[in-house]
Amino acid sequence: MPPVSFRQVGAGSWYGQNMDHPQAPAPGAVPPGVVPRHVAVVMDGNGRWAKERGLPRTEGHRAGEEALVEVVAGAIEAGVEWLSVYAFSTENWRRSPSEVRFLMGYSRRVLRARRDLFHSWNVRVRWAGQAERLWPSVIRELREAEQLTVNNTGLQLVLCVNYGGRAEIISAAKSVMEQGGAAALSEASLSQAMSTPDVDLFWRTSGEARLSNFLIWEAAYAELVFTDKLWPDVTRQDLWSAIDQYGTRERRYGRA
Ligand code: FPP
């Protein structure tokens, strides 16, 4: 039987002071041998979740915070090593000024509110994205979370904030070329210069089936899984179902 979700025992009680810390794979969460090393998540559908309820879009983002905590816990319990989440893309600046303002303040609040919890779960927080345009106070929170968790050896949680895949490739290419010129450019050197290792499972919620410029270099050989649920409704069991689907795929990397 899978571990009980906090939604089943009542939101709020699960991740309080006395919760069990999901610091290690939970027996029975996901069959061993099918666990992807790196899962990339496009947390999509917050706006639609709010619209369905006649609420402002910002309420959808607010509701998405619990799903994030739930999926981090589920990833730890499944034995995933790297979890990258798309929190704010370089394209998200095109949203209304009020939503952008909300998302900046929201990211800052989530980081501050959750960093101790993630730290207690032995999670190492990393930030991937560009500093340009990003609010300095958000950068400060990201750096603090990174500092706090720098020695943690559990799940590597990559918060992709002001992140764009094409921009990441350009910046990696520049850094490789600065060190060794054009001759130094290779698939191996570029991969080395990226923020994350190769993605094994690319998971997007809300029924949309697009990459949206997320980890496009790293996801070159990823298995894609799309889930209809809107992000705020997601629980760790949905992550495990996505991992189950991943486990049924045959990864051939071009071989026959
Ligand atoms: C996409 O839904 C979701 C976002 C743009 C923000 C998601 C961010 C979080 C849940 C957490 C942020 C946390 C940290 C730590 C920085 P959408 O607005 O595109 O939904 P729609 O497609 O239904 O409009």
py3Dmol code that shows the C-alpha trace and the ligand (Angstrom):
import py3Dmol

protein = """\
ATOM      1  CA  MET A   1       0.000   0.000   0.000  1.00  0.00           C
ATOM      2  CA  PRO A   2       1.432   3.416  -0.874  1.00  0.00           C
ATOM      3  CA  PRO A   3       2.181   5.804   1.998  1.00  0.00           C
ATOM      4  CA  VAL A   4      -0.790   7.956   2.974  1.00  0.00           C
ATOM      5  CA  SER A   5      -0.914  11.329   1.263  1.00  0.00           C
ATOM      6  CA  PHE A   6      -1.231  14.423   3.408  1.00  0.00           C
ATOM      7  CA  ARG A   7      -4.401  15.223   1.476  1.00  0.00           C
ATOM      8  CA  GLN A   8      -5.919  12.061   2.900  1.00  0.00           C
ATOM      9  CA  VAL A   9      -5.074  12.994   6.456  1.00  0.00           C
ATOM     10  CA  GLY A  10      -5.973  16.638   6.113  1.00  0.00           C
ATOM     11  CA  ALA A  11      -3.956  19.481   4.596  1.00  0.00           C
ATOM     12  CA  GLY A  12      -1.819  21.238   7.142  1.00  0.00           C
ATOM     13  CA  SER A  13      -1.188  18.311   9.456  1.00  0.00           C
ATOM     14  CA  TRP A  14       1.158  16.469   7.122  1.00  0.00           C
ATOM     15  CA  TYR A  15       4.033  18.883   6.957  1.00  0.00           C
ATOM     16  CA  GLY A  16       3.828  20.337  10.446  1.00  0.00           C
ATOM     17  CA  GLN A  17       6.462  19.930  13.134  1.00  0.00           C
ATOM     18  CA  ASN A  18       5.753  16.267  13.826  1.00  0.00           C
ATOM     19  CA  MET A  19       5.543  14.870  10.342  1.00  0.00           C
ATOM     20  CA  ASP A  20       7.588  11.866   9.232  1.00  0.00           C
ATOM     21  CA  HIS A  21      10.504  13.161   7.265  1.00  0.00           C
ATOM     22  CA  PRO A  22      10.608  11.628   3.792  1.00  0.00           C
ATOM     23  CA  GLN A  23      14.396  11.466   3.685  1.00  0.00           C
ATOM     24  CA  ALA A  24      14.720   8.139   1.978  1.00  0.00           C
ATOM     25  CA  PRO A  25      12.911   5.981  -0.557  1.00  0.00           C
ATOM     26  CA  ALA A  26       9.722   4.582   0.971  1.00  0.00           C
ATOM     27  CA  PRO A  27       9.244   0.855   0.461  1.00  0.00           C
ATOM     28  CA  GLY A  28       6.428   0.249  -1.997  1.00  0.00           C
ATOM     29  CA  ALA A  29       6.287   3.791  -3.373  1.00  0.00           C
ATOM     30  CA  VAL A  30       7.619   2.831  -6.786  1.00  0.00           C
ATOM     31  CA  PRO A  31       8.991  -0.562  -7.888  1.00  0.00           C
ATOM     32  CA  PRO A  32      12.802  -0.498  -7.770  1.00  0.00           C
ATOM     33  CA  GLY A  33      14.576  -0.474 -11.134  1.00  0.00           C
ATOM     34  CA  VAL A  34      12.212   1.928 -12.874  1.00  0.00           C
ATOM     35  CA  VAL A  35      13.099   5.079 -11.011  1.00  0.00           C
ATOM     36  CA  PRO A  36      14.271   7.910 -13.266  1.00  0.00           C
ATOM     37  CA  ARG A  37      17.381   9.661 -11.986  1.00  0.00           C
ATOM     38  CA  HIS A  38      16.227  13.113 -13.068  1.00  0.00           C
ATOM     39  CA  VAL A  39      12.598  14.237 -13.297  1.00  0.00           C
ATOM     40  CA  ALA A  40      11.748  17.617 -14.859  1.00  0.00           C
ATOM     41  CA  VAL A  41       8.332  19.040 -14.030  1.00  0.00           C
ATOM     42  CA  VAL A  42       6.299  21.700 -15.819  1.00  0.00           C
ATOM     43  CA  MET A  43       3.850  22.696 -13.085  1.00  0.00           C
ATOM     44  CA  ASP A  44       1.049  23.800 -15.394  1.00  0.00           C
ATOM     45  CA  GLY A  45      -2.615  24.638 -14.870  1.00  0.00           C
ATOM     46  CA  ASN A  46      -2.704  27.005 -11.906  1.00  0.00           C
ATOM     47  CA  GLY A  47      -4.592  29.674 -13.851  1.00  0.00           C
ATOM     48  CA  ARG A  48      -7.196  27.214 -15.148  1.00  0.00           C
ATOM     49  CA  TRP A  49      -7.656  25.696 -11.690  1.00  0.00           C
ATOM     50  CA  ALA A  50      -8.510  29.151 -10.345  1.00  0.00           C
ATOM     51  CA  LYS A  51     -10.746  29.999 -13.309  1.00  0.00           C
ATOM     52  CA  GLU A  52     -12.772  26.801 -12.807  1.00  0.00           C
ATOM     53  CA  ARG A  53     -13.522  28.056  -9.306  1.00  0.00           C
ATOM     54  CA  GLY A  54     -14.244  31.655 -10.279  1.00  0.00           C
ATOM     55  CA  LEU A  55     -11.083  32.796  -8.460  1.00  0.00           C
ATOM     56  CA  PRO A  56      -8.304  35.140  -9.578  1.00  0.00           C
ATOM     57  CA  ARG A  57      -5.379  33.382 -11.293  1.00  0.00           C
ATOM     58  CA  THR A  58      -3.156  34.213  -8.340  1.00  0.00           C
ATOM     59  CA  GLU A  59      -5.237  31.872  -6.140  1.00  0.00           C
ATOM     60  CA  GLY A  60      -4.257  29.033  -8.463  1.00  0.00           C
ATOM     61  CA  HIS A  61      -0.583  29.786  -7.876  1.00  0.00           C
ATOM     62  CA  ARG A  62      -1.189  29.939  -4.146  1.00  0.00           C
ATOM     63  CA  ALA A  63      -2.869  26.514  -4.273  1.00  0.00           C
ATOM     64  CA  GLY A  64       0.098  25.153  -6.258  1.00  0.00           C
ATOM     65  CA  GLU A  65       2.461  25.506  -3.320  1.00  0.00           C
ATOM     66  CA  GLU A  66       1.114  22.412  -1.561  1.00  0.00           C
ATOM     67  CA  ALA A  67       1.437  20.380  -4.749  1.00  0.00           C
ATOM     68  CA  LEU A  68       5.100  21.385  -4.947  1.00  0.00           C
ATOM     69  CA  VAL A  69       5.771  20.185  -1.386  1.00  0.00           C
ATOM     70  CA  GLU A  70       3.828  17.000  -2.109  1.00  0.00           C
ATOM     71  CA  VAL A  71       5.830  16.236  -5.265  1.00  0.00           C
ATOM     72  CA  VAL A  72       9.156  16.933  -3.551  1.00  0.00           C
ATOM     73  CA  ALA A  73       8.175  14.441  -0.823  1.00  0.00           C
ATOM     74  CA  GLY A  74       7.008  11.938  -3.456  1.00  0.00           C
ATOM     75  CA  ALA A  75      10.271  12.266  -5.371  1.00  0.00           C
ATOM     76  CA  ILE A  76      12.283  11.561  -2.226  1.00  0.00           C
ATOM     77  CA  GLU A  77      10.114   8.559  -1.421  1.00  0.00           C
ATOM     78  CA  ALA A  78      10.483   7.221  -4.952  1.00  0.00           C
ATOM     79  CA  GLY A  79      14.270   7.522  -4.831  1.00  0.00           C
ATOM     80  CA  VAL A  80      14.575  10.212  -7.536  1.00  0.00           C
ATOM     81  CA  GLU A  81      17.988  11.971  -7.351  1.00  0.00           C
ATOM     82  CA  TRP A  82      17.251  15.193  -9.240  1.00  0.00           C
ATOM     83  CA  LEU A  83      13.949  17.076  -9.462  1.00  0.00           C
ATOM     84  CA  SER A  84      13.791  20.232 -11.578  1.00  0.00           C
ATOM     85  CA  VAL A  85      10.681  22.401 -11.410  1.00  0.00           C
ATOM     86  CA  TYR A  86       9.727  25.207 -13.811  1.00  0.00           C
ATOM     87  CA  ALA A  87       8.671  28.004 -11.453  1.00  0.00           C
ATOM     88  CA  PHE A  88       9.066  31.048 -13.720  1.00  0.00           C
ATOM     89  CA  SER A  89      10.143  31.056 -17.356  1.00  0.00           C
ATOM     90  CA  THR A  90      11.874  33.845 -19.272  1.00  0.00           C
ATOM     91  CA  GLU A  91       8.601  34.027 -21.257  1.00  0.00           C
ATOM     92  CA  ASN A  92       6.511  34.596 -18.107  1.00  0.00           C
ATOM     93  CA  TRP A  93       7.543  38.283 -18.137  1.00  0.00           C
ATOM     94  CA  ARG A  94       4.907  38.639 -20.880  1.00  0.00           C
ATOM     95  CA  ARG A  95       2.110  38.112 -18.322  1.00  0.00           C
ATOM     96  CA  SER A  96       0.243  41.073 -16.869  1.00  0.00           C
ATOM     97  CA  PRO A  97       2.363  43.318 -14.608  1.00  0.00           C
ATOM     98  CA  SER A  98       0.178  42.402 -11.639  1.00  0.00           C
ATOM     99  CA  GLU A  99       0.605  38.641 -12.185  1.00  0.00           C
ATOM    100  CA  VAL A 100       4.378  39.056 -12.641  1.00  0.00           C
ATOM    101  CA  ARG A 101       4.492  41.065  -9.428  1.00  0.00           C
ATOM    102  CA  PHE A 102       2.482  38.380  -7.658  1.00  0.00           C
ATOM    103  CA  LEU A 103       4.721  35.582  -8.958  1.00  0.00           C
ATOM    104  CA  MET A 104       7.866  37.382  -7.790  1.00  0.00           C
ATOM    105  CA  GLY A 105       6.500  37.960  -4.276  1.00  0.00           C
ATOM    106  CA  TYR A 106       5.078  34.454  -4.236  1.00  0.00           C
ATOM    107  CA  SER A 107       8.395  32.799  -5.174  1.00  0.00           C
ATOM    108  CA  ARG A 108      10.078  34.779  -2.422  1.00  0.00           C
ATOM    109  CA  ARG A 109       7.458  33.710   0.121  1.00  0.00           C
ATOM    110  CA  VAL A 110       7.501  30.036  -0.886  1.00  0.00           C
ATOM    111  CA  LEU A 111      11.287  29.953  -0.620  1.00  0.00           C
ATOM    112  CA  ARG A 112      11.280  31.542   2.805  1.00  0.00           C
ATOM    113  CA  ALA A 113       8.410  29.398   4.085  1.00  0.00           C
ATOM    114  CA  ARG A 114       9.704  26.062   2.782  1.00  0.00           C
ATOM    115  CA  ARG A 115      13.483  26.189   2.964  1.00  0.00           C
ATOM    116  CA  ASP A 116      13.689  24.856   6.536  1.00  0.00           C
ATOM    117  CA  LEU A 117      11.336  22.006   5.686  1.00  0.00           C
ATOM    118  CA  PHE A 118      13.373  21.056   2.615  1.00  0.00           C
ATOM    119  CA  HIS A 119      16.554  21.372   4.667  1.00  0.00           C
ATOM    120  CA  SER A 120      15.136  18.992   7.280  1.00  0.00           C
ATOM    121  CA  TRP A 121      14.448  16.535   4.435  1.00  0.00           C
ATOM    122  CA  ASN A 122      18.153  16.657   3.459  1.00  0.00           C
ATOM    123  CA  VAL A 123      17.196  18.335   0.155  1.00  0.00           C
ATOM    124  CA  ARG A 124      19.810  20.418  -1.624  1.00  0.00           C
ATOM    125  CA  VAL A 125      18.225  23.443  -3.280  1.00  0.00           C
ATOM    126  CA  ARG A 126      19.778  24.804  -6.474  1.00  0.00           C
ATOM    127  CA  TRP A 127      18.701  27.722  -8.631  1.00  0.00           C
ATOM    128  CA  ALA A 128      18.824  27.604 -12.437  1.00  0.00           C
ATOM    129  CA  GLY A 129      18.003  30.724 -14.426  1.00  0.00           C
ATOM    130  CA  GLN A 130      19.149  34.206 -15.295  1.00  0.00           C
ATOM    131  CA  ALA A 131      19.748  37.043 -12.850  1.00  0.00           C
ATOM    132  CA  GLU A 132      18.847  39.642 -15.486  1.00  0.00           C
ATOM    133  CA  ARG A 133      15.429  41.214 -14.696  1.00  0.00           C
ATOM    134  CA  LEU A 134      14.823  38.902 -11.732  1.00  0.00           C
ATOM    135  CA  TRP A 135      13.910  40.751  -8.540  1.00  0.00           C
ATOM    136  CA  PRO A 136      17.006  41.077  -6.300  1.00  0.00           C
ATOM    137  CA  SER A 137      14.942  39.994  -3.295  1.00  0.00           C
ATOM    138  CA  VAL A 138      14.045  36.743  -5.092  1.00  0.00           C
ATOM    139  CA  ILE A 139      17.706  36.167  -5.974  1.00  0.00           C
ATOM    140  CA  ARG A 140      18.581  36.738  -2.314  1.00  0.00           C
ATOM    141  CA  GLU A 141      16.058  34.104  -1.173  1.00  0.00           C
ATOM    142  CA  LEU A 142      17.299  31.646  -3.782  1.00  0.00           C
ATOM    143  CA  ARG A 143      20.904  32.177  -2.675  1.00  0.00           C
ATOM    144  CA  GLU A 144      19.943  31.775   0.984  1.00  0.00           C
ATOM    145  CA  ALA A 145      18.158  28.504   0.300  1.00  0.00           C
ATOM    146  CA  GLU A 146      21.200  27.319  -1.682  1.00  0.00           C
ATOM    147  CA  GLN A 147      23.557  28.304   1.143  1.00  0.00           C
ATOM    148  CA  LEU A 148      21.430  26.697   3.840  1.00  0.00           C
ATOM    149  CA  THR A 149      21.231  23.371   2.019  1.00  0.00           C
ATOM    150  CA  VAL A 150      24.643  23.292   0.337  1.00  0.00           C
ATOM    151  CA  ASN A 151      25.896  20.287   2.341  1.00  0.00           C
ATOM    152  CA  ASN A 152      22.717  18.228   1.994  1.00  0.00           C
ATOM    153  CA  THR A 153      23.139  14.904   0.267  1.00  0.00           C
ATOM    154  CA  GLY A 154      19.540  13.939  -0.540  1.00  0.00           C
ATOM    155  CA  LEU A 155      17.308  15.066  -3.393  1.00  0.00           C
ATOM    156  CA  GLN A 156      18.797  17.777  -5.628  1.00  0.00           C
ATOM    157  CA  LEU A 157      15.908  20.214  -6.106  1.00  0.00           C
ATOM    158  CA  VAL A 158      16.501  22.610  -8.994  1.00  0.00           C
ATOM    159  CA  LEU A 159      14.241  25.651  -8.869  1.00  0.00           C
ATOM    160  CA  CYS A 160      14.108  27.041 -12.389  1.00  0.00           C
ATOM    161  CA  VAL A 161      13.292  30.693 -11.872  1.00  0.00           C
ATOM    162  CA  ASN A 162      13.657  33.126 -14.772  1.00  0.00           C
ATOM    163  CA  TYR A 163      14.807  30.098 -16.723  1.00  0.00           C
ATOM    164  CA  GLY A 164      14.848  29.579 -20.509  1.00  0.00           C
ATOM    165  CA  GLY A 165      16.341  26.543 -22.227  1.00  0.00           C
ATOM    166  CA  ARG A 166      17.708  28.385 -25.268  1.00  0.00           C
ATOM    167  CA  ALA A 167      19.304  31.036 -23.055  1.00  0.00           C
ATOM    168  CA  GLU A 168      20.897  28.274 -20.990  1.00  0.00           C
ATOM    169  CA  ILE A 169      22.419  26.687 -24.107  1.00  0.00           C
ATOM    170  CA  ILE A 170      23.852  30.047 -25.217  1.00  0.00           C
ATOM    171  CA  SER A 171      25.303  30.756 -21.812  1.00  0.00           C
ATOM    172  CA  ALA A 172      26.824  27.250 -21.601  1.00  0.00           C
ATOM    173  CA  ALA A 173      28.329  27.663 -25.094  1.00  0.00           C
ATOM    174  CA  LYS A 174      29.812  31.029 -24.126  1.00  0.00           C
ATOM    175  CA  SER A 175      31.391  29.661 -20.981  1.00  0.00           C
ATOM    176  CA  VAL A 176      32.887  26.656 -22.830  1.00  0.00           C
ATOM    177  CA  MET A 177      34.239  28.918 -25.593  1.00  0.00           C
ATOM    178  CA  GLU A 178      35.690  31.422 -23.139  1.00  0.00           C
ATOM    179  CA  GLN A 179      37.788  28.637 -21.703  1.00  0.00           C
ATOM    180  CA  GLY A 180      38.800  26.732 -24.818  1.00  0.00           C
ATOM    181  CA  GLY A 181      37.535  28.488 -27.955  1.00  0.00           C
ATOM    182  CA  ALA A 182      35.315  26.873 -30.589  1.00  0.00           C
ATOM    183  CA  ALA A 183      37.459  23.742 -30.583  1.00  0.00           C
ATOM    184  CA  ALA A 184      36.320  23.063 -27.016  1.00  0.00           C
ATOM    185  CA  LEU A 185      32.652  22.861 -28.051  1.00  0.00           C
ATOM    186  CA  SER A 186      31.323  19.323 -27.914  1.00  0.00           C
ATOM    187  CA  GLU A 187      28.190  17.575 -26.716  1.00  0.00           C
ATOM    188  CA  ALA A 188      30.098  16.437 -23.642  1.00  0.00           C
ATOM    189  CA  SER A 189      31.495  19.886 -22.768  1.00  0.00           C
ATOM    190  CA  LEU A 190      28.121  21.574 -23.271  1.00  0.00           C
ATOM    191  CA  SER A 191      26.334  18.956 -21.170  1.00  0.00           C
ATOM    192  CA  GLN A 192      28.916  19.531 -18.470  1.00  0.00           C
ATOM    193  CA  ALA A 193      28.209  23.280 -18.527  1.00  0.00           C
ATOM    194  CA  MET A 194      24.426  22.886 -18.135  1.00  0.00           C
ATOM    195  CA  SER A 195      22.665  23.433 -14.803  1.00  0.00           C
ATOM    196  CA  THR A 196      21.451  19.852 -14.520  1.00  0.00           C
ATOM    197  CA  PRO A 197      22.281  16.332 -15.715  1.00  0.00           C
ATOM    198  CA  ASP A 198      20.270  14.775 -18.556  1.00  0.00           C
ATOM    199  CA  VAL A 199      16.546  14.499 -17.878  1.00  0.00           C
ATOM    200  CA  ASP A 200      15.094  10.980 -17.817  1.00  0.00           C
ATOM    201  CA  LEU A 201      11.419  11.789 -17.261  1.00  0.00           C
ATOM    202  CA  PHE A 202       9.854  15.055 -18.476  1.00  0.00           C
ATOM    203  CA  TRP A 203       6.462  15.459 -16.821  1.00  0.00           C
ATOM    204  CA  ARG A 204       3.900  18.148 -17.558  1.00  0.00           C
ATOM    205  CA  THR A 205       0.521  18.575 -15.911  1.00  0.00           C
ATOM    206  CA  SER A 206      -2.749  20.109 -17.188  1.00  0.00           C
ATOM    207  CA  GLY A 207      -3.013  18.150 -20.439  1.00  0.00           C
ATOM    208  CA  GLU A 208      -0.733  20.437 -22.441  1.00  0.00           C
ATOM    209  CA  ALA A 209       1.884  18.593 -24.505  1.00  0.00           C
ATOM    210  CA  ARG A 210       4.714  21.065 -25.065  1.00  0.00           C
ATOM    211  CA  LEU A 211       8.296  21.480 -23.855  1.00  0.00           C
ATOM    212  CA  SER A 212       7.963  25.273 -23.510  1.00  0.00           C
ATOM    213  CA  ASN A 213      11.717  25.872 -23.647  1.00  0.00           C
ATOM    214  CA  PHE A 214      12.293  23.841 -20.458  1.00  0.00           C
ATOM    215  CA  LEU A 215      15.627  21.994 -20.151  1.00  0.00           C
ATOM    216  CA  ILE A 216      15.577  21.431 -23.905  1.00  0.00           C
ATOM    217  CA  TRP A 217      19.238  20.346 -24.122  1.00  0.00           C
ATOM    218  CA  GLU A 218      19.029  18.086 -21.087  1.00  0.00           C
ATOM    219  CA  ALA A 219      15.715  16.546 -22.195  1.00  0.00           C
ATOM    220  CA  ALA A 220      17.016  15.436 -25.621  1.00  0.00           C
ATOM    221  CA  TYR A 221      16.454  11.749 -24.739  1.00  0.00           C
ATOM    222  CA  ALA A 222      13.817  12.170 -22.024  1.00  0.00           C
ATOM    223  CA  GLU A 223      10.619  10.179 -21.915  1.00  0.00           C
ATOM    224  CA  LEU A 224       7.668  12.573 -22.045  1.00  0.00           C
ATOM    225  CA  VAL A 225       4.656  11.985 -19.808  1.00  0.00           C
ATOM    226  CA  PHE A 226       1.650  14.279 -19.792  1.00  0.00           C
ATOM    227  CA  THR A 227      -0.965  14.244 -17.056  1.00  0.00           C
ATOM    228  CA  ASP A 228      -4.411  15.817 -17.379  1.00  0.00           C
ATOM    229  CA  LYS A 229      -4.646  16.990 -13.777  1.00  0.00           C
ATOM    230  CA  LEU A 230      -4.135  20.677 -13.088  1.00  0.00           C
ATOM    231  CA  TRP A 231      -1.070  21.399 -10.963  1.00  0.00           C
ATOM    232  CA  PRO A 232      -2.853  22.377  -7.692  1.00  0.00           C
ATOM    233  CA  ASP A 233      -4.688  19.001  -7.720  1.00  0.00           C
ATOM    234  CA  VAL A 234      -1.504  16.971  -8.062  1.00  0.00           C
ATOM    235  CA  THR A 235      -0.351  14.624  -5.277  1.00  0.00           C
ATOM    236  CA  ARG A 236       2.696  12.411  -4.945  1.00  0.00           C
ATOM    237  CA  GLN A 237       0.661   9.493  -6.336  1.00  0.00           C
ATOM    238  CA  ASP A 238       0.429  11.370  -9.650  1.00  0.00           C
ATOM    239  CA  LEU A 239       4.207  11.621  -9.745  1.00  0.00           C
ATOM    240  CA  TRP A 240       4.416   7.896  -9.058  1.00  0.00           C
ATOM    241  CA  SER A 241       1.941   7.159 -11.884  1.00  0.00           C
ATOM    242  CA  ALA A 242       4.114   9.211 -14.214  1.00  0.00           C
ATOM    243  CA  ILE A 243       7.127   7.189 -13.020  1.00  0.00           C
ATOM    244  CA  ASP A 244       5.161   3.972 -13.637  1.00  0.00           C
ATOM    245  CA  GLN A 245       4.510   5.090 -17.222  1.00  0.00           C
ATOM    246  CA  TYR A 246       8.178   5.937 -17.593  1.00  0.00           C
ATOM    247  CA  GLY A 247       8.995   2.410 -16.419  1.00  0.00           C
ATOM    248  CA  THR A 248       6.977   0.887 -19.269  1.00  0.00           C
ATOM    249  CA  ARG A 249       8.909   2.791 -21.946  1.00  0.00           C
ATOM    250  CA  GLU A 250      11.813   1.268 -23.811  1.00  0.00           C
ATOM    251  CA  ARG A 251      14.648   3.774 -24.037  1.00  0.00           C
ATOM    252  CA  ARG A 252      16.716   3.099 -27.128  1.00  0.00           C
ATOM    253  CA  TYR A 253      18.852   6.223 -27.661  1.00  0.00           C
ATOM    254  CA  GLY A 254      18.734   5.692 -31.418  1.00  0.00           C
ATOM    255  CA  ARG A 255      19.534   1.997 -31.293  1.00  0.00           C
ATOM    256  CA  ALA A 256      17.313  -0.476 -33.178  1.00  0.00           C
TER     257      ALA A 256
END
"""
ligand_1 = """\
24
FPP
C 1.886 27.674 -14.379
O 0.489 27.778 -14.322
C 2.535 27.872 -13.066
C 3.376 28.917 -12.753
C 3.715 29.959 -13.739
C 4.002 29.074 -11.414
C 4.243 27.794 -10.673
C 5.090 27.972 -9.474
C 4.922 27.297 -8.315
C 3.809 26.350 -8.123
C 5.856 27.413 -7.155
C 6.940 28.469 -7.211
C 7.925 28.131 -6.203
C 9.211 28.529 -6.053
C 9.981 27.872 -5.034
C 9.871 29.589 -6.794
P -0.238 28.738 -15.377
O -0.399 30.076 -14.747
O 0.530 28.747 -16.672
O -1.620 28.024 -15.553
P -2.584 28.094 -16.850
O -1.820 27.442 -17.977
O -3.782 27.305 -16.417
O -2.885 29.542 -17.097
"""
view = py3Dmol.view(width=600, height=400)
view.addModel(protein, "pdb")
view.setStyle({"model": 0}, {"cartoon": {"style": "trace"}})
view.addModel(ligand_1, "xyz")
view.setStyle({"model": 1}, {"stick": {}})
view.zoomTo()
view.show()
